[in-house]
Amino acid sequence: MNEDLLTPDAGGLYCQAGDFWIDPLKPVPRAVITHAHADHARSGAGQYITARDGVPVLAHRVGQPEDLQALDYGEPIELGASRVTLFPAGHILGSATVRIEHDGQTWGVSGDFKRAPDPTCRGFEPFACDVWLSEVTFGLPVYRWPDTRQVMDDILDWWQGCIRDNRPAVLFCYALGKAQRILAELHGRIEAPVWLHGAMKPLTDCYREQGVAMLPARPVSEAPKGEKFGGSLVLAPPSAAGSPWIRRFPRHSSGFVSGWMRIRGNRRRRGYDRGFVLSDHADWPALINTVADMGAKRVITIHGNGEVLARHLHDQGLEAECWNLRQTLARPADNADSTPA
């Protein structure tokens, strides 16, 4: 019986055949990065390998790596005794899934992914594999996403109400991926410019520089002194809620865009006026359909609570299990302690 191509260790998800880690949890000699979100891309690796579309955002997040290899989607690379290929994940700009081939085995790994169309990035592309490591951020049957256009209609209706009431419409969303997706989804549907929290501007600039069409947007810091933002749409990261920054928007109405808004209690607990269900992750049906599309007979759930999905797949006749990668960080591992080259 062949040994597993990937094993969880103190560095994260390690491939011995290729001597690399996927989205490592700490500095390692060689890292394959699926995308630039902070829980997947960290500074300090000796070498970075990532999809070409994601290089600008990755460089903004971790600094310009001295040893960076950018791959086109579908372009294979030999790493040690393994063959690695990146495919579009549909999560954010430059996001990728990873195919690893070695000794007759083919493993597929997701960082994060979604199956819904997104104007800011390449759509998910399935490929055949024997083992599929699937994220399960929303790995419960309750998580089923509404049509994106309907969600954007709801956002526009809320914004129009704020315009009528001369109130700022402060929409909280994640600075990388979600903010740019909202600007792109609204492009062509409305002409009004949008204000951005400062943390969002450089990331949005990365998207524009790669040709992603979005609504015009200006940082709040450039607003005239005394501006009250009545009727304006303002995008801000969740960390800005309750901060002194939010005082710039008197009488504002607040909304939050996230898959977590599928559970109404989350909106009430977080104190938002409106919740809009729009996620950059796969929902429950997409998780199950993707397993079928990949053709895997064995599924390993990662990046979330995967017990429910694993049980469901086991009941369907598949071999399924959960790996909690972050629990391994406290365990010693010789191969993770080597000095980056």
N, C-alpha and C positions, 0 to 999 in steps of 0.2 A: 504493500500500500504506500502511495506517495505521501511524503510529509507535507504539511501545510506550507503554502508559498508565503503566507503572512502570519506573523505572530505578534501579539501585543506585548510590549516590554516597557521599560521605564522611559524610553524615548517616544513611545506611541505605537504606531503600526509599522513593524519592521519586516523587510524582505531580505532574507539572508542570501538568496540566489543573486540578487542585484546589489546587495549592500546599500540599501537606501531605506528611508522612512517616508511614509505618506503623512503629510500635515503633522509633523512632529510636535510633541508637547514641550520640548526644550531643545537647545542647540545640539545639532548632530552633524556629522561630516557631509551627508548628502540628503537633501530633502526634495521630494516631489510634492508640489503645492497644488491643491485642487482649485483654490480661489483665495481672494485676499481678505476675507473676513478675519477678524483678530483671533478667533478661536481655531483657525486653520492655518494662518500664516503668521509666523513669529520670526523675530530677528535672531541672528547669531549662527545660522547654519553655514557650513563651509561652502556648499554648492547648492544652488536652487535650480530646479527644473520645473517649468510651468508652461501653460498655454500662451502663445504669443499675444493673443487679444487681452490677456490679463496683466501684461508686464507693467504698463503705466500705473495702474492702481496698486499693484503689488509693491512697486518701487516707492510709491507715496506712503504706503503703510509700514514697510520695514526698512526703508532706505534703499539706495541703489546697490544691490549685491555686487561684489567684485567678481564672483563666479556665477553667472546666470546663463542658463541655456533655455532659450525660448523655442517651443515646438509648435508647428502648425497642427491643427486637429487632424488626426489620422496619420501623422508622420511617426513611424516607429523609431525607437532608439534602443541600442544594445547597452544594457547596464549589467556589468558582470556577466553572469550566465543567463540573464533574463532578457526578455524583449518587452519594452514598455511603449504603449501608445495612449495618447490622450484623445478623448472625444467630448463634444459639447455636452454640458450638464443642464443648460437652461436655467441656472440659478441666478447668476449675475453676469456682468460682462467679464469674459475670460474664464468663466468657471468650467471645470473639466471633471469627467470621470476618468478612471485609470484602468487600462487593460494590461495585465501582466501575464506573460507566457513563459513557461519553463517546464522542461522535462515532461511534455505531453499534457500539462495542466494549463488551463486558462482561468484566471481570476479577474473579476471586475470589482472595482471599488468606487463608491460614491463619496464625495465630500458632502455637499448638499446638492439637491437637484429638485427641479419641478418639471411638470409636463405641460403646464398651461403656456400658451403663446406669450411672448414678451418682446416688445419692439427694441429693447436695449441689448439683447444678447442672442446668440445662436440657440436654437431649440435643442432639446435633449435628443441624442441619437443612440438608440440601443445597439448592442453588439452581443454576439453569442459568447457565453462563458459557462464554465462548469460550476463555479462558486461566485455568488454575488453578495458583496458587503454593502448593505443598504442603510442609509440614514433613516431614522424614524423620529424625527422631531415632532411630527404630528401622527404618531402611530396608534391612534385610537379611532374606532368607527365613527365617532361623533364628528371628526374633522373631515368635512366635505365642502369644497369651495364653491361659491356661487359664480356665475358668469362674470368675467372681469368687466365687460362693458356695463353691466347693471351696477356693479360697485362704483364705477366711475360716474355713472349717472347720479347715484346717490350722493357722491362727493360734490358734484356740480350743483345739485339741488340744495345741499347744505350751504355751500359757498354763496349761492344766489340769495338765500335767506339772510346770510350775514351782510351781503351788499345792501339789501333792502333795509336792514336794521342799522346800517353803518357801523358794524362791529367787525373787528379783525377775526378772520377764520384761521386759527392756529392748528395746523395739522401735524401731529407728531408721527414720525416714521423713521426708520433706520437710515443713517446717513449714507451708507453704501448699498446700492442696489434698489432699495425701496423708493428713496427720494427721486432717483433718476427715472425709475419706472413710472412713477406718478407723473412727472414732467413730460415723459414721452407719451403716455397714454392720453394726456390732456392736449398734446400738440395737435393742432388741426381742428379741435373741438371748441376752443375758446381763444381769444386773442390777448386777454389781460396778462400782464407780467406777474411773476411770483417773487416773493421775498424769501431768502434763504438764511438760515442760521450759518454762522461762519464756518462751522465744521463741515458743512455740506459743499461749500463752493469749490475747493480744490478737487474733490472727488467728482463733482459734476463737470468740472472743466476737463477731467480725464476722459469722460464719456463724450463730451462735445468734440474733443480733439480726434476722436476715433469715428466721427461722423454720425453719432447718434442724434437724431432730431428730437428736440425738446422745446418746451415753452421757454421764452426768455425768463431769466431769473437774476436777481441782484441780491447781494448780501445785505442784511439788515444794517450793518455798520455804515453803509453808504446812504442811508435814508437821511433826509434833511432833519436838522434839529427841531424837535417838537412834533415830528410826524406821529400821528395817532394810528395809522394803518387801518382806518375804518373801511370796511368792505374788501380789504386785501387778503389774499391767501398767503399764509406764512408757513413754510415747512421748517420743522425743528426736530432734533433728535429727542428721544424720550428723556434723556438726562437733563434736558432744559426745563422740564416741567417742575414747577416749584422753586426754580432758581431765581436770583435777582433779575436775570435777563428777561424773564417772562413779564416783568412789570412794565415793559415798553408797550404792552398791548392791552390797554384798559378796556374792560367790558368784553374781552374776547370770548368767543366760543371755541371749545377745544374738541378735537377729534383725534383718534388714534387708528392707524392703518396697520393691521397685523392679522395673521391667522389666529392668534390667541383671542381675537374678538369674536370668534365663533361661539365662545362661551360667554353669555351675556354678563355673568357675574364678574368677569375680568374687567369689563369696562367700568362697572360701578365701583369695584374695589380700587381701581386706579384713578378714579375721579374725573373721567373724561365725559364730556357731554354727548359725544357720538362715537360709535365704534364701527369701523369699516373692515370687512373681512377680505383681505387681499394678502396672499402669502407668496413668498419666493421658495417655498418648499412643496414637496408632493403631499397631497392629502391621502386619506386612507384608500380610496379606489385607485389612485395613481400608484401608490406603493405596491398594491397587489398586482395591478396590470403590468408594472415594470418588471416584476419578478417573472411573469409569463413572457414578456418581450425579450428578456435576457436569456431565457431558456435554461436557467440554472436549476440544478437538482438539489443544491445545497445553498442555503441563505443564512447569512450572519448579519444580525442587526447591530448597528453602531450609532453613535451620536444621538442618543435619546433613550426613552424607555421602550424597549423592543419586545418585552415579554408577550404582550397581547398579539402582536403581529407574528411572532415566532410560533405561538400556539396555533394561531389560525392556519399558518402555512403547514405546520406539522399535521393538522387535521386534513389538509388537502393532499397529504402523501409526500411532502417534501421534508428533507432533513433541514432543520432550522434551529438556530441557537443565538444567544445574545453575548456580545463582548462589551464590557464596560472598560473602555481604554483608559479613562482617567484614574481608575482604581489602581492601575499598574504603575502610576507615576511614583508611588511610594516604595515600589519594589526595586532592588538593585538589579542591574543587567550589565554585563561586561561590555557588550557591543555598543551600548549607548553612552559609555563613559569615555570613548576615544576622542582625542582632540580634533576639531575640524581642520581639514587640510587647508 
